[in-house]
Amino acid sequence: MPATVEVECENGDCELDMFEVHYTYDVPDEHGVDDLVCPYCDRDDTLAEIEL
Ligand SMILES: [Zn+2]
């Protein structure tokens, strides 16, 4: 199965709770949550992967 990652935004002023990222099989190994930006507040330093 392609990876699915749940991400939360830790910016206290951001109204986004969490979102889910669905990757294809072609996602490079070096890609991580640090490469994403929050779709709500647009910051790239507040995202954290949720460990289930
Ligand atoms: Zn945010």
mmCIF file of the protein (N, C-alpha, C, O) and its ligand, coordinates in Angstrom:
data_MODEL
# 
_entry.id   MODEL 
# 
loop_
_entity.id 
_entity.type 
_entity.pdbx_number_of_molecules 
1 polymer     1 
2 non-polymer 1 
# 
_entity_poly.entity_id                      1 
_entity_poly.type                           'polypeptide(L)' 
_entity_poly.nstd_linkage                   no 
_entity_poly.nstd_monomer                   no 
_entity_poly.pdbx_seq_one_letter_code       MPATVEVECENGDCELDMFEVHYTYDVPDEHGVDDLVCPYCDRDDTLAEIEL 
_entity_poly.pdbx_seq_one_letter_code_can   MPATVEVECENGDCELDMFEVHYTYDVPDEHGVDDLVCPYCDRDDTLAEIEL 
_entity_poly.pdbx_strand_id                 A 
# 
loop_
_entity_poly_seq.entity_id 
_entity_poly_seq.num 
_entity_poly_seq.mon_id 
_entity_poly_seq.hetero 
1 1  MET n 
1 2  PRO n 
1 3  ALA n 
1 4  THR n 
1 5  VAL n 
1 6  GLU n 
1 7  VAL n 
1 8  GLU n 
1 9  CYS n 
1 10 GLU n 
1 11 ASN n 
1 12 GLY n 
1 13 ASP n 
1 14 CYS n 
1 15 GLU n 
1 16 LEU n 
1 17 ASP n 
1 18 MET n 
1 19 PHE n 
1 20 GLU n 
1 21 VAL n 
1 22 HIS n 
1 23 TYR n 
1 24 THR n 
1 25 TYR n 
1 26 ASP n 
1 27 VAL n 
1 28 PRO n 
1 29 ASP n 
1 30 GLU n 
1 31 HIS n 
1 32 GLY n 
1 33 VAL n 
1 34 ASP n 
1 35 ASP n 
1 36 LEU n 
1 37 VAL n 
1 38 CYS n 
1 39 PRO n 
1 40 TYR n 
1 41 CYS n 
1 42 ASP n 
1 43 ARG n 
1 44 ASP n 
1 45 ASP n 
1 46 THR n 
1 47 LEU n 
1 48 ALA n 
1 49 GLU n 
1 50 ILE n 
1 51 GLU n 
1 52 LEU n 
# 
loop_
_struct_asym.id 
_struct_asym.entity_id 
A 1 
B 2 
# 
loop_
_chem_comp.id 
_chem_comp.type 
_chem_comp.mon_nstd_flag 
ALA 'L-peptide linking' y 
ARG 'L-peptide linking' y 
ASN 'L-peptide linking' y 
ASP 'L-peptide linking' y 
CYS 'L-peptide linking' y 
GLU 'L-peptide linking' y 
GLY 'peptide linking'   y 
HIS 'L-peptide linking' y 
ILE 'L-peptide linking' y 
LEU 'L-peptide linking' y 
MET 'L-peptide linking' y 
PHE 'L-peptide linking' y 
PRO 'L-peptide linking' y 
THR 'L-peptide linking' y 
TYR 'L-peptide linking' y 
VAL 'L-peptide linking' y 
ZN  non-polymer         . 
# 
_pdbx_entity_nonpoly.entity_id   2 
_pdbx_entity_nonpoly.name        ? 
_pdbx_entity_nonpoly.comp_id     ZN 
# 
_pdbx_nonpoly_scheme.asym_id         B 
_pdbx_nonpoly_scheme.entity_id       2 
_pdbx_nonpoly_scheme.mon_id          ZN 
_pdbx_nonpoly_scheme.ndb_seq_num     1 
_pdbx_nonpoly_scheme.pdb_seq_num     101 
_pdbx_nonpoly_scheme.auth_seq_num    101 
_pdbx_nonpoly_scheme.pdb_mon_id      ZN 
_pdbx_nonpoly_scheme.auth_mon_id     ZN 
_pdbx_nonpoly_scheme.pdb_strand_id   A 
_pdbx_nonpoly_scheme.pdb_ins_code    . 
# 
loop_
_atom_site.group_PDB 
_atom_site.id 
_atom_site.type_symbol 
_atom_site.label_atom_id 
_atom_site.label_alt_id 
_atom_site.label_comp_id 
_atom_site.label_asym_id 
_atom_site.label_entity_id 
_atom_site.label_seq_id 
_atom_site.pdbx_PDB_ins_code 
_atom_site.Cartn_x 
_atom_site.Cartn_y 
_atom_site.Cartn_z 
_atom_site.occupancy 
_atom_site.B_iso_or_equiv 
_atom_site.pdbx_formal_charge 
_atom_site.auth_seq_id 
_atom_site.auth_comp_id 
_atom_site.auth_asym_id 
_atom_site.auth_atom_id 
_atom_site.pdbx_PDB_model_num 
ATOM   1   N  N  . MET A 1 1  ? 0.848  -1.208 0.000  1.00 0.00 ? 1   MET A N  1 
ATOM   2   C  CA . MET A 1 1  ? 0.000  0.000  0.000  1.00 0.00 ? 1   MET A CA 1 
ATOM   3   C  C  . MET A 1 1  ? 0.875  1.248  0.000  1.00 0.00 ? 1   MET A C  1 
ATOM   4   O  O  . MET A 1 1  ? 1.877  1.291  0.714  1.00 0.00 ? 1   MET A O  1 
ATOM   5   N  N  . PRO A 1 2  ? 0.521  2.256  -0.781 1.00 0.00 ? 2   PRO A N  1 
ATOM   6   C  CA . PRO A 1 2  ? 1.233  3.537  -0.687 1.00 0.00 ? 2   PRO A CA 1 
ATOM   7   C  C  . PRO A 1 2  ? 1.060  4.120  0.707  1.00 0.00 ? 2   PRO A C  1 
ATOM   8   O  O  . PRO A 1 2  ? 0.081  3.842  1.400  1.00 0.00 ? 2   PRO A O  1 
ATOM   9   N  N  . ALA A 1 3  ? 2.034  4.937  1.102  1.00 0.00 ? 3   ALA A N  1 
ATOM   10  C  CA . ALA A 1 3  ? 2.005  5.498  2.452  1.00 0.00 ? 3   ALA A CA 1 
ATOM   11  C  C  . ALA A 1 3  ? 0.869  6.502  2.611  1.00 0.00 ? 3   ALA A C  1 
ATOM   12  O  O  . ALA A 1 3  ? 0.562  7.275  1.703  1.00 0.00 ? 3   ALA A O  1 
ATOM   13  N  N  . THR A 1 4  ? 0.265  6.467  3.771  1.00 0.00 ? 4   THR A N  1 
ATOM   14  C  CA . THR A 1 4  ? -0.694 7.487  4.184  1.00 0.00 ? 4   THR A CA 1 
ATOM   15  C  C  . THR A 1 4  ? -0.185 8.061  5.499  1.00 0.00 ? 4   THR A C  1 
ATOM   16  O  O  . THR A 1 4  ? 0.123  7.322  6.435  1.00 0.00 ? 4   THR A O  1 
ATOM   17  N  N  . VAL A 1 5  ? -0.100 9.391  5.560  1.00 0.00 ? 5   VAL A N  1 
ATOM   18  C  CA . VAL A 1 5  ? 0.455  10.053 6.743  1.00 0.00 ? 5   VAL A CA 1 
ATOM   19  C  C  . VAL A 1 5  ? -0.563 11.044 7.272  1.00 0.00 ? 5   VAL A C  1 
ATOM   20  O  O  . VAL A 1 5  ? -1.142 11.816 6.508  1.00 0.00 ? 5   VAL A O  1 
ATOM   21  N  N  . GLU A 1 6  ? -0.782 11.024 8.573  1.00 0.00 ? 6   GLU A N  1 
ATOM   22  C  CA . GLU A 1 6  ? -1.643 12.020 9.203  1.00 0.00 ? 6   GLU A CA 1 
ATOM   23  C  C  . GLU A 1 6  ? -0.760 13.109 9.796  1.00 0.00 ? 6   GLU A C  1 
ATOM   24  O  O  . GLU A 1 6  ? 0.204  12.828 10.508 1.00 0.00 ? 6   GLU A O  1 
ATOM   25  N  N  . VAL A 1 7  ? -1.105 14.352 9.490  1.00 0.00 ? 7   VAL A N  1 
ATOM   26  C  CA . VAL A 1 7  ? -0.271 15.498 9.855  1.00 0.00 ? 7   VAL A CA 1 
ATOM   27  C  C  . VAL A 1 7  ? -1.109 16.493 10.639 1.00 0.00 ? 7   VAL A C  1 
ATOM   28  O  O  . VAL A 1 7  ? -2.258 16.766 10.292 1.00 0.00 ? 7   VAL A O  1 
ATOM   29  N  N  . GLU A 1 8  ? -0.518 17.035 11.707 1.00 0.00 ? 8   GLU A N  1 
ATOM   30  C  CA . GLU A 1 8  ? -1.184 18.104 12.437 1.00 0.00 ? 8   GLU A CA 1 
ATOM   31  C  C  . GLU A 1 8  ? -0.344 19.364 12.352 1.00 0.00 ? 8   GLU A C  1 
ATOM   32  O  O  . GLU A 1 8  ? 0.871  19.311 12.162 1.00 0.00 ? 8   GLU A O  1 
ATOM   33  N  N  . CYS A 1 9  ? -1.031 20.526 12.500 1.00 0.00 ? 9   CYS A N  1 
ATOM   34  C  CA . CYS A 1 9  ? -0.341 21.812 12.492 1.00 0.00 ? 9   CYS A CA 1 
ATOM   35  C  C  . CYS A 1 9  ? -0.258 22.298 13.928 1.00 0.00 ? 9   CYS A C  1 
ATOM   36  O  O  . CYS A 1 9  ? -1.264 22.375 14.634 1.00 0.00 ? 9   CYS A O  1 
ATOM   37  N  N  . GLU A 1 10 ? 0.966  22.627 14.352 1.00 0.00 ? 10  GLU A N  1 
ATOM   38  C  CA . GLU A 1 10 ? 1.178  23.033 15.747 1.00 0.00 ? 10  GLU A CA 1 
ATOM   39  C  C  . GLU A 1 10 ? 1.207  24.552 15.909 1.00 0.00 ? 10  GLU A C  1 
ATOM   40  O  O  . GLU A 1 10 ? 1.561  25.058 16.974 1.00 0.00 ? 10  GLU A O  1 
ATOM   41  N  N  . ASN A 1 11 ? 0.841  25.267 14.873 1.00 0.00 ? 11  ASN A N  1 
ATOM   42  C  CA . ASN A 1 11 ? 0.711  26.721 14.975 1.00 0.00 ? 11  ASN A CA 1 
ATOM   43  C  C  . ASN A 1 11 ? -0.560 27.037 15.776 1.00 0.00 ? 11  ASN A C  1 
ATOM   44  O  O  . ASN A 1 11 ? -1.664 26.708 15.342 1.00 0.00 ? 11  ASN A O  1 
ATOM   45  N  N  . GLY A 1 12 ? -0.405 27.666 16.928 1.00 0.00 ? 12  GLY A N  1 
ATOM   46  C  CA . GLY A 1 12 ? -1.539 27.930 17.805 1.00 0.00 ? 12  GLY A CA 1 
ATOM   47  C  C  . GLY A 1 12 ? -2.581 28.843 17.186 1.00 0.00 ? 12  GLY A C  1 
ATOM   48  O  O  . GLY A 1 12 ? -3.736 28.831 17.611 1.00 0.00 ? 12  GLY A O  1 
ATOM   49  N  N  . ASP A 1 13 ? -2.201 29.630 16.195 1.00 0.00 ? 13  ASP A N  1 
ATOM   50  C  CA . ASP A 1 13 ? -3.141 30.547 15.548 1.00 0.00 ? 13  ASP A CA 1 
ATOM   51  C  C  . ASP A 1 13 ? -3.822 29.928 14.336 1.00 0.00 ? 13  ASP A C  1 
ATOM   52  O  O  . ASP A 1 13 ? -4.641 30.574 13.684 1.00 0.00 ? 13  ASP A O  1 
ATOM   53  N  N  . CYS A 1 14 ? -3.486 28.684 14.036 1.00 0.00 ? 14  CYS A N  1 
ATOM   54  C  CA . CYS A 1 14 ? -4.019 28.034 12.845 1.00 0.00 ? 14  CYS A CA 1 
ATOM   55  C  C  . CYS A 1 14 ? -5.266 27.240 13.208 1.00 0.00 ? 14  CYS A C  1 
ATOM   56  O  O  . CYS A 1 14 ? -5.296 26.549 14.226 1.00 0.00 ? 14  CYS A O  1 
ATOM   57  N  N  . GLU A 1 15 ? -6.286 27.340 12.378 1.00 0.00 ? 15  GLU A N  1 
ATOM   58  C  CA . GLU A 1 15 ? -7.557 26.662 12.650 1.00 0.00 ? 15  GLU A CA 1 
ATOM   59  C  C  . GLU A 1 15 ? -7.613 25.261 12.048 1.00 0.00 ? 15  GLU A C  1 
ATOM   60  O  O  . GLU A 1 15 ? -8.637 24.585 12.146 1.00 0.00 ? 15  GLU A O  1 
ATOM   61  N  N  . LEU A 1 16 ? -6.529 24.826 11.432 1.00 0.00 ? 16  LEU A N  1 
ATOM   62  C  CA . LEU A 1 16 ? -6.513 23.471 10.905 1.00 0.00 ? 16  LEU A CA 1 
ATOM   63  C  C  . LEU A 1 16 ? -6.143 22.499 12.018 1.00 0.00 ? 16  LEU A C  1 
ATOM   64  O  O  . LEU A 1 16 ? -5.150 22.703 12.716 1.00 0.00 ? 16  LEU A O  1 
ATOM   65  N  N  . ASP A 1 17 ? -6.919 21.463 12.184 1.00 0.00 ? 17  ASP A N  1 
ATOM   66  C  CA . ASP A 1 17 ? -6.633 20.471 13.219 1.00 0.00 ? 17  ASP A CA 1 
ATOM   67  C  C  . ASP A 1 17 ? -5.625 19.463 12.698 1.00 0.00 ? 17  ASP A C  1 
ATOM   68  O  O  . ASP A 1 17 ? -4.501 19.383 13.193 1.00 0.00 ? 17  ASP A O  1 
ATOM   69  N  N  . MET A 1 18 ? -6.025 18.707 11.717 1.00 0.00 ? 18  MET A N  1 
ATOM   70  C  CA . MET A 1 18 ? -5.122 17.735 11.116 1.00 0.00 ? 18  MET A CA 1 
ATOM   71  C  C  . MET A 1 18 ? -5.604 17.434 9.713  1.00 0.00 ? 18  MET A C  1 
ATOM   72  O  O  . MET A 1 18 ? -6.748 17.719 9.359  1.00 0.00 ? 18  MET A O  1 
ATOM   73  N  N  . PHE A 1 19 ? -4.718 16.853 8.914  1.00 0.00 ? 19  PHE A N  1 
ATOM   74  C  CA . PHE A 1 19 ? -5.111 16.415 7.584  1.00 0.00 ? 19  PHE A CA 1 
ATOM   75  C  C  . PHE A 1 19 ? -4.335 15.151 7.250  1.00 0.00 ? 19  PHE A C  1 
ATOM   76  O  O  . PHE A 1 19 ? -3.362 14.791 7.912  1.00 0.00 ? 19  PHE A O  1 
ATOM   77  N  N  . GLU A 1 20 ? -4.793 14.505 6.219  1.00 0.00 ? 20  GLU A N  1 
ATOM   78  C  CA . GLU A 1 20 ? -4.222 13.217 5.846  1.00 0.00 ? 20  GLU A CA 1 
ATOM   79  C  C  . GLU A 1 20 ? -3.594 13.351 4.472  1.00 0.00 ? 20  GLU A C  1 
ATOM   80  O  O  . GLU A 1 20 ? -4.191 13.920 3.559  1.00 0.00 ? 20  GLU A O  1 
ATOM   81  N  N  . VAL A 1 21 ? -2.392 12.827 4.332  1.00 0.00 ? 21  VAL A N  1 
ATOM   82  C  CA . VAL A 1 21 ? -1.673 12.894 3.069  1.00 0.00 ? 21  VAL A CA 1 
ATOM   83  C  C  . VAL A 1 21 ? -1.586 11.489 2.492  1.00 0.00 ? 21  VAL A C  1 
ATOM   84  O  O  . VAL A 1 21 ? -1.117 10.559 3.148  1.00 0.00 ? 21  VAL A O  1 
ATOM   85  N  N  . HIS A 1 22 ? -2.037 11.356 1.277  1.00 0.00 ? 22  HIS A N  1 
ATOM   86  C  CA . HIS A 1 22 ? -1.985 10.061 0.600  1.00 0.00 ? 22  HIS A CA 1 
ATOM   87  C  C  . HIS A 1 22 ? -0.955 10.131 -0.513 1.00 0.00 ? 22  HIS A C  1 
ATOM   88  O  O  . HIS A 1 22 ? -1.067 10.958 -1.418 1.00 0.00 ? 22  HIS A O  1 
ATOM   89  N  N  . TYR A 1 23 ? 0.037  9.276  -0.450 1.00 0.00 ? 23  TYR A N  1 
ATOM   90  C  CA . TYR A 1 23 ? 1.099  9.269  -1.453 1.00 0.00 ? 23  TYR A CA 1 
ATOM   91  C  C  . TYR A 1 23 ? 0.886  8.151  -2.467 1.00 0.00 ? 23  TYR A C  1 
ATOM   92  O  O  . TYR A 1 23 ? 0.166  7.184  -2.217 1.00 0.00 ? 23  TYR A O  1 
ATOM   93  N  N  . THR A 1 24 ? 1.525  8.311  -3.605 1.00 0.00 ? 24  THR A N  1 
ATOM   94  C  CA . THR A 1 24 ? 1.579  7.219  -4.572 1.00 0.00 ? 24  THR A CA 1 
ATOM   95  C  C  . THR A 1 24 ? 2.799  6.357  -4.267 1.00 0.00 ? 24  THR A C  1 
ATOM   96  O  O  . THR A 1 24 ? 3.571  6.654  -3.356 1.00 0.00 ? 24  THR A O  1 
ATOM   97  N  N  . TYR A 1 25 ? 2.961  5.299  -5.033 1.00 0.00 ? 25  TYR A N  1 
ATOM   98  C  CA . TYR A 1 25 ? 4.117  4.429  -4.826 1.00 0.00 ? 25  TYR A CA 1 
ATOM   99  C  C  . TYR A 1 25 ? 5.425  5.127  -5.190 1.00 0.00 ? 25  TYR A C  1 
ATOM   100 O  O  . TYR A 1 25 ? 6.497  4.672  -4.791 1.00 0.00 ? 25  TYR A O  1 
ATOM   101 N  N  . ASP A 1 26 ? 5.352  6.204  -5.929 1.00 0.00 ? 26  ASP A N  1 
ATOM   102 C  CA . ASP A 1 26 ? 6.562  6.838  -6.452 1.00 0.00 ? 26  ASP A CA 1 
ATOM   103 C  C  . ASP A 1 26 ? 7.157  7.890  -5.533 1.00 0.00 ? 26  ASP A C  1 
ATOM   104 O  O  . ASP A 1 26 ? 8.129  8.546  -5.907 1.00 0.00 ? 26  ASP A O  1 
ATOM   105 N  N  . VAL A 1 27 ? 6.601  8.068  -4.336 1.00 0.00 ? 27  VAL A N  1 
ATOM   106 C  CA . VAL A 1 27 ? 7.140  9.099  -3.450 1.00 0.00 ? 27  VAL A CA 1 
ATOM   107 C  C  . VAL A 1 27 ? 8.570  8.746  -3.055 1.00 0.00 ? 27  VAL A C  1 
ATOM   108 O  O  . VAL A 1 27 ? 8.830  7.626  -2.614 1.00 0.00 ? 27  VAL A O  1 
ATOM   109 N  N  . PRO A 1 28 ? 9.514  9.704  -3.212 1.00 0.00 ? 28  PRO A N  1 
ATOM   110 C  CA . PRO A 1 28 ? 10.916 9.401  -2.891 1.00 0.00 ? 28  PRO A CA 1 
ATOM   111 C  C  . PRO A 1 28 ? 11.114 9.167  -1.393 1.00 0.00 ? 28  PRO A C  1 
ATOM   112 O  O  . PRO A 1 28 ? 10.382 9.708  -0.564 1.00 0.00 ? 28  PRO A O  1 
ATOM   113 N  N  . ASP A 1 29 ? 12.114 8.356  -1.066 1.00 0.00 ? 29  ASP A N  1 
ATOM   114 C  CA . ASP A 1 29 ? 12.368 8.026  0.340  1.00 0.00 ? 29  ASP A CA 1 
ATOM   115 C  C  . ASP A 1 29 ? 12.701 9.258  1.168  1.00 0.00 ? 29  ASP A C  1 
ATOM   116 O  O  . ASP A 1 29 ? 12.363 9.322  2.350  1.00 0.00 ? 29  ASP A O  1 
ATOM   117 N  N  . GLU A 1 30 ? 13.366 10.244 0.552  1.00 0.00 ? 30  GLU A N  1 
ATOM   118 C  CA . GLU A 1 30 ? 13.811 11.403 1.321  1.00 0.00 ? 30  GLU A CA 1 
ATOM   119 C  C  . GLU A 1 30 ? 12.697 12.414 1.573  1.00 0.00 ? 30  GLU A C  1 
ATOM   120 O  O  . GLU A 1 30 ? 12.887 13.382 2.309  1.00 0.00 ? 30  GLU A O  1 
ATOM   121 N  N  . HIS A 1 31 ? 11.536 12.190 0.961  1.00 0.00 ? 31  HIS A N  1 
ATOM   122 C  CA . HIS A 1 31 ? 10.436 13.102 1.191  1.00 0.00 ? 31  HIS A CA 1 
ATOM   123 C  C  . HIS A 1 31 ? 9.871  12.882 2.589  1.00 0.00 ? 31  HIS A C  1 
ATOM   124 O  O  . HIS A 1 31 ? 9.698  11.745 3.030  1.00 0.00 ? 31  HIS A O  1 
ATOM   125 N  N  . GLY A 1 32 ? 9.584  13.992 3.287  1.00 0.00 ? 32  GLY A N  1 
ATOM   126 C  CA . GLY A 1 32 ? 9.016  13.865 4.624  1.00 0.00 ? 32  GLY A CA 1 
ATOM   127 C  C  . GLY A 1 32 ? 8.075  15.010 4.908  1.00 0.00 ? 32  GLY A C  1 
ATOM   128 O  O  . GLY A 1 32 ? 7.830  15.860 4.052  1.00 0.00 ? 32  GLY A O  1 
ATOM   129 N  N  . VAL A 1 33 ? 7.547  15.024 6.128  1.00 0.00 ? 33  VAL A N  1 
ATOM   130 C  CA . VAL A 1 33 ? 6.585  16.048 6.507  1.00 0.00 ? 33  VAL A CA 1 
ATOM   131 C  C  . VAL A 1 33 ? 7.225  17.432 6.467  1.00 0.00 ? 33  VAL A C  1 
ATOM   132 O  O  . VAL A 1 33 ? 6.525  18.433 6.319  1.00 0.00 ? 33  VAL A O  1 
ATOM   133 N  N  . ASP A 1 34 ? 8.562  17.498 6.600  1.00 0.00 ? 34  ASP A N  1 
ATOM   134 C  CA . ASP A 1 34 ? 9.258  18.782 6.541  1.00 0.00 ? 34  ASP A CA 1 
ATOM   135 C  C  . ASP A 1 34 ? 9.158  19.422 5.161  1.00 0.00 ? 34  ASP A C  1 
ATOM   136 O  O  . ASP A 1 34 ? 9.372  20.625 5.018  1.00 0.00 ? 34  ASP A O  1 
ATOM   137 N  N  . ASP A 1 35 ? 8.841  18.640 4.164  1.00 0.00 ? 35  ASP A N  1 
ATOM   138 C  CA . ASP A 1 35 ? 8.733  19.163 2.804  1.00 0.00 ? 35  ASP A CA 1 
ATOM   139 C  C  . ASP A 1 35 ? 7.346  19.725 2.512  1.00 0.00 ? 35  ASP A C  1 
ATOM   140 O  O  . ASP A 1 35 ? 7.120  20.293 1.443  1.00 0.00 ? 35  ASP A O  1 
ATOM   141 N  N  . LEU A 1 36 ? 6.426  19.574 3.442  1.00 0.00 ? 36  LEU A N  1 
ATOM   142 C  CA . LEU A 1 36 ? 5.050  20.031 3.229  1.00 0.00 ? 36  LEU A CA 1 
ATOM   143 C  C  . LEU A 1 36 ? 4.825  21.385 3.893  1.00 0.00 ? 36  LEU A C  1 
ATOM   144 O  O  . LEU A 1 36 ? 5.559  21.777 4.801  1.00 0.00 ? 36  LEU A O  1 
ATOM   145 N  N  . VAL A 1 37 ? 3.809  22.087 3.429  1.00 0.00 ? 37  VAL A N  1 
ATOM   146 C  CA . VAL A 1 37 ? 3.377  23.312 4.097  1.00 0.00 ? 37  VAL A CA 1 
ATOM   147 C  C  . VAL A 1 37 ? 1.926  23.119 4.526  1.00 0.00 ? 37  VAL A C  1 
ATOM   148 O  O  . VAL A 1 37 ? 1.175  22.359 3.913  1.00 0.00 ? 37  VAL A O  1 
ATOM   149 N  N  . CYS A 1 38 ? 1.550  23.819 5.584  1.00 0.00 ? 38  CYS A N  1 
ATOM   150 C  CA . CYS A 1 38 ? 0.178  23.732 6.048  1.00 0.00 ? 38  CYS A CA 1 
ATOM   151 C  C  . CYS A 1 38 ? -0.749 24.350 5.011  1.00 0.00 ? 38  CYS A C  1 
ATOM   152 O  O  . CYS A 1 38 ? -0.506 25.476 4.577  1.00 0.00 ? 38  CYS A O  1 
ATOM   153 N  N  . PRO A 1 39 ? -1.804 23.653 4.599  1.00 0.00 ? 39  PRO A N  1 
ATOM   154 C  CA . PRO A 1 39 ? -2.719 24.207 3.593  1.00 0.00 ? 39  PRO A CA 1 
ATOM   155 C  C  . PRO A 1 39 ? -3.583 25.332 4.135  1.00 0.00 ? 39  PRO A C  1 
ATOM   156 O  O  . PRO A 1 39 ? -4.265 26.007 3.363  1.00 0.00 ? 39  PRO A O  1 
ATOM   157 N  N  . TYR A 1 40 ? -3.571 25.548 5.425  1.00 0.00 ? 40  TYR A N  1 
ATOM   158 C  CA . TYR A 1 40 ? -4.389 26.625 5.996  1.00 0.00 ? 40  TYR A CA 1 
ATOM   159 C  C  . TYR A 1 40 ? -3.547 27.875 6.263  1.00 0.00 ? 40  TYR A C  1 
ATOM   160 O  O  . TYR A 1 40 ? -3.846 28.947 5.738  1.00 0.00 ? 40  TYR A O  1 
ATOM   161 N  N  . CYS A 1 41 ? -2.496 27.742 7.077  1.00 0.00 ? 41  CYS A N  1 
ATOM   162 C  CA . CYS A 1 41 ? -1.717 28.927 7.458  1.00 0.00 ? 41  CYS A CA 1 
ATOM   163 C  C  . CYS A 1 41 ? -0.467 29.087 6.611  1.00 0.00 ? 41  CYS A C  1 
ATOM   164 O  O  . CYS A 1 41 ? 0.232  30.093 6.734  1.00 0.00 ? 41  CYS A O  1 
ATOM   165 N  N  . ASP A 1 42 ? -0.170 28.118 5.754  1.00 0.00 ? 42  ASP A N  1 
ATOM   166 C  CA . ASP A 1 42 ? 0.905  28.235 4.774  1.00 0.00 ? 42  ASP A CA 1 
ATOM   167 C  C  . ASP A 1 42 ? 2.303  28.188 5.393  1.00 0.00 ? 42  ASP A C  1 
ATOM   168 O  O  . ASP A 1 42 ? 3.281  28.516 4.721  1.00 0.00 ? 42  ASP A O  1 
ATOM   169 N  N  . ARG A 1 43 ? 2.414  27.790 6.647  1.00 0.00 ? 43  ARG A N  1 
ATOM   170 C  CA . ARG A 1 43 ? 3.743  27.694 7.251  1.00 0.00 ? 43  ARG A CA 1 
ATOM   171 C  C  . ARG A 1 43 ? 4.321  26.310 7.002  1.00 0.00 ? 43  ARG A C  1 
ATOM   172 O  O  . ARG A 1 43 ? 3.590  25.328 6.870  1.00 0.00 ? 43  ARG A O  1 
ATOM   173 N  N  . ASP A 1 44 ? 5.657  26.250 6.939  1.00 0.00 ? 44  ASP A N  1 
ATOM   174 C  CA . ASP A 1 44 ? 6.297  24.966 6.665  1.00 0.00 ? 44  ASP A CA 1 
ATOM   175 C  C  . ASP A 1 44 ? 7.059  24.441 7.885  1.00 0.00 ? 44  ASP A C  1 
ATOM   176 O  O  . ASP A 1 44 ? 7.715  23.402 7.809  1.00 0.00 ? 44  ASP A O  1 
ATOM   177 N  N  . ASP A 1 45 ? 6.972  25.158 9.001  1.00 0.00 ? 45  ASP A N  1 
ATOM   178 C  CA . ASP A 1 45 ? 7.756  24.749 10.175 1.00 0.00 ? 45  ASP A CA 1 
ATOM   179 C  C  . ASP A 1 45 ? 6.876  24.341 11.349 1.00 0.00 ? 45  ASP A C  1 
ATOM   180 O  O  . ASP A 1 45 ? 7.372  24.182 12.465 1.00 0.00 ? 45  ASP A O  1 
ATOM   181 N  N  . THR A 1 46 ? 5.595  24.171 11.118 1.00 0.00 ? 46  THR A N  1 
ATOM   182 C  CA . THR A 1 46 ? 4.687  23.856 12.227 1.00 0.00 ? 46  THR A CA 1 
ATOM   183 C  C  . THR A 1 46 ? 4.019  22.499 12.062 1.00 0.00 ? 46  THR A C  1 
ATOM   184 O  O  . THR A 1 46 ? 3.206  22.107 12.899 1.00 0.00 ? 46  THR A O  1 
ATOM   185 N  N  . LEU A 1 47 ? 4.342  21.794 11.024 1.00 0.00 ? 47  LEU A N  1 
ATOM   186 C  CA . LEU A 1 47 ? 3.680  20.516 10.789 1.00 0.00 ? 47  LEU A CA 1 
ATOM   187 C  C  . LEU A 1 47 ? 4.397  19.380 11.513 1.00 0.00 ? 47  LEU A C  1 
ATOM   188 O  O  . LEU A 1 47 ? 5.625  19.353 11.592 1.00 0.00 ? 47  LEU A O  1 
ATOM   189 N  N  . ALA A 1 48 ? 3.615  18.455 12.034 1.00 0.00 ? 48  ALA A N  1 
ATOM   190 C  CA . ALA A 1 48 ? 4.179  17.300 12.730 1.00 0.00 ? 48  ALA A CA 1 
ATOM   191 C  C  . ALA A 1 48 ? 3.380  16.065 12.337 1.00 0.00 ? 48  ALA A C  1 
ATOM   192 O  O  . ALA A 1 48 ? 2.150  16.076 12.307 1.00 0.00 ? 48  ALA A O  1 
ATOM   193 N  N  . GLU A 1 49 ? 4.114  15.007 12.039 1.00 0.00 ? 49  GLU A N  1 
ATOM   194 C  CA . GLU A 1 49 ? 3.442  13.760 11.716 1.00 0.00 ? 49  GLU A CA 1 
ATOM   195 C  C  . GLU A 1 49 ? 2.828  13.166 12.979 1.00 0.00 ? 49  GLU A C  1 
ATOM   196 O  O  . GLU A 1 49 ? 3.459  13.140 14.035 1.00 0.00 ? 49  GLU A O  1 
ATOM   197 N  N  . ILE A 1 50 ? 1.606  12.695 12.860 1.00 0.00 ? 50  ILE A N  1 
ATOM   198 C  CA . ILE A 1 50 ? 0.918  12.066 13.994 1.00 0.00 ? 50  ILE A CA 1 
ATOM   199 C  C  . ILE A 1 50 ? 1.277  10.586 14.008 1.00 0.00 ? 50  ILE A C  1 
ATOM   200 O  O  . ILE A 1 50 ? 0.984  9.852  13.065 1.00 0.00 ? 50  ILE A O  1 
ATOM   201 N  N  . GLU A 1 51 ? 1.913  10.164 15.089 1.00 0.00 ? 51  GLU A N  1 
ATOM   202 C  CA . GLU A 1 51 ? 2.284  8.758  15.234 1.00 0.00 ? 51  GLU A CA 1 
ATOM   203 C  C  . GLU A 1 51 ? 1.105  8.014  15.846 1.00 0.00 ? 51  GLU A C  1 
ATOM   204 O  O  . GLU A 1 51 ? 0.685  8.308  16.965 1.00 0.00 ? 51  GLU A O  1 
ATOM   205 N  N  . LEU A 1 52 ? 0.581  7.060  15.108 1.00 0.00 ? 52  LEU A N  1 
ATOM   206 C  CA . LEU A 1 52 ? -0.591 6.322  15.609 1.00 0.00 ? 52  LEU A CA 1 
ATOM   207 C  C  . LEU A 1 52 ? -0.153 5.151  16.493 1.00 0.00 ? 52  LEU A C  1 
ATOM   208 O  O  . LEU A 1 52 ? -0.997 4.415  17.006 1.00 0.00 ? 52  LEU A O  1 
HETATM 209 ZN ZN . ZN  B 2 .  ? -1.454 25.623 10.013 1.00 0.00 2 101 ZN  A ZN 1 
# 
